[in-house]
Structures are given as C-alpha cells and as structure tokens.
Amino acid sequence: MAVHMTRRTLALGLAAAASLPGAAGAQSSKSLTIYVGFAAGGAVDLYARLVGKHMAQELGLAGAIVQNIPGAGSIEAANRLYNSAPKDGLTIGALGRGIVTEPLFENANARYNAAKFNWIGSPSRENATVLSFGNSKFRTLDDLRKFEMKVGATGPGAEGYSFSRVLNEVLGTKLRPILGYTGSADILQALERGEIDGSAGLSWAAAIRGTHPHWVRDKLVNPILQLGQAPFAELEGAPRVVDLIEKPADKQLYSIFASRLDYAFPFIAPPGVAEAEVTRLRASFDKAVKNPDFLGEAAKIALDVNPLSGEQMSVLIDNIFKSDPGTLQRAAAIMKP
C-alpha cells in the first residue's frame, strides 16, 4: 500500500507542479501539453506526468500540462491529437498502445491514420498477463477454455478487449470483455470488488506490481498467461501464449498484438509537426528518461524504465503496417464489435 500511496502523492505533486517553472534557467514561458488517453492515476498517466516534467526541463519550457482524455482505449485522445492538436512541437500524446492497430482493424471510431503520427519514444517495454484475483476458479488455460471469464476494458481499442478477442481465436478461451472502465486503476478496483473475474492485457510491472505490490507479495493475483513475446522472469510460472499457439498463421496473427508490448507506453506527436521539432522532441525524451533525477523518481514509485527511442518504435510499428494483408484482414474481422 505504501507504494500506491507514494504514486498518488507524486501524481498530485506533478499535477500541481505543472504551473511552476521547469528547469533552472528555462528560457520560455510556454509549456508542453500532453494528452493522456486514460483517467488520472493509472500507469500511462503516471509515466506522462513524470516524463513530461523532465521533457519540459530538457526543452527549456516552463512545465508540462497533462490533459486526461479517457475513452475507448485512448482512441478519443488519439483522434484529438491527430485532428485538432497544434502542430508546433508543444503538444504530444501519451496513449494506449492499441491505437496503432485500431485503424488497421477498421475501427470506425479511429478517425486517424496511425502511420502519419510521429513516434517520440516509450519509457519502458512491458509484459502483460491474463490474471485472476483471490480464490478465483480461474487458474489455468483449461479454466479459461471451460468457463466464461469477464475481464475489464475501457473500450474496443483497449488491451482487455483486443487480447480477449485474439486469445479466443488462437487458444479457444472464453474471455468476455466488459467495457466502460476509465483506466487500469478503475479495472483493478472492479477486480478487487469481484465485479469482474480478471484482467487481460494490463501491464504487469506498471499496473499490477507497481500499484498493488501487496497483491503480488501476498499472492492475491494469479497470473495465468504471459502475453509478451519475450520471457519474463517474474512470471515464469505462467506459460507464454506464443509457446502455446500451434498453427503458423495463428502465430502471425498473435504477433501483431503481442509486439505492441515492446512499445508499451507510446509518446506521440501529431502529423504535420516540422521534422526539426520532431527531432527536438525525440532528443528531449531520450535525455529525460536517462536523467538521474527521472530514474530516481521512477524507482520511488516502482515505475520500470527500459526505454525505446522514437526511431526504434518506428521500426517496430512499420513492421506491423507491412504485415500480410490476409493476416490484417483476419485481425480486423476478430476485432469487430
């Protein structure tokens, strides 16, 4: 509980500090604005506030202002970033990783072309799980195949929705996403109340261990499947989905979803920003996430830091856009509400 309270305190402190001067010697009265695709208090919001504070310092700005725009797994925030955000290099987004693929999945609510965004970086990579809570009957993959499991999600573009649909397709599970939650904090509260049976796709380090370390310590959560493509030592008791899929076509399909965990917390600039400003934003991000003060603050609230640069993100995301058309069509069919 102590870590959770520290995180809440930091979020409040960073929000209050948005109107205060940034680094000593800051040359501008302007601020960096960050659209966050989820409600305050979740992992994406905390990364946005911490990274934004240090990016503003690197850019010589007065501070960072966070605007929480929850809805549909960050699609609402992505729409605003793409269609109406200023293109002067002072407005960026910290969004859900699912926003990359939603237009490819023919989601009519995604009114943007993800290929035209400018990728700034991700402060960490991640693994995620399908998990249950407490004395749940859901303990193994066989349980997920026998019984319907209700999992929380913010909307059709969110992890809980996307991973549920693809796991039902490739492993024959019976995951049923319950939509309408505002973010990971809301989903975890619902899980603790027994309103839902589990979660599918929440970040293990940031959303589970980081905010509820006592759940992990006291073994109140039951990781059932690892969703990432790389092994994760903390979750060695839970099998990886990629090791359970037998058909090559199913593996190709699943990789489109699993690869997003490598750019787990994407920071994005809108299209149309001048190349020089994109370069400047990327450089400030790269410096911010290596700053000793940033690393110290992240450690205090159990936020993992394993950054990915904007250039590295671009390669990963370009590979998704170049996926086999038939596989993309299959993914789109699976994702339709």
TALIN-V939256 format. One record per helix or strand of 3 or more residues. SS is the DSSP state (h for helix, s for strand). FROM is the first residue (numbers start at 1). LEN is the number of residues. Records with the same first field share a line. If there is no record, write none. Layout:
BEGIN
SS: FROM-LEN ; FROM-LEN
END
This chain:
BEGIN
h: 2-16 ; 43-17 ; 72-12 ; 99-4 ; 114-3 ; 141-6 ; 159-13 ; 184-10 ; 204-6 ; 213-5 ; 233-3 ; 241-4 ; 248-16 ; 275-14 ; 292-9 ; 310-12 ; 325-11
s: 31-6 ; 63-6 ; 91-4 ; 118-5 ; 128-6 ; 149-4 ; 175-4 ; 198-6 ; 221-6 ; 266-4
END
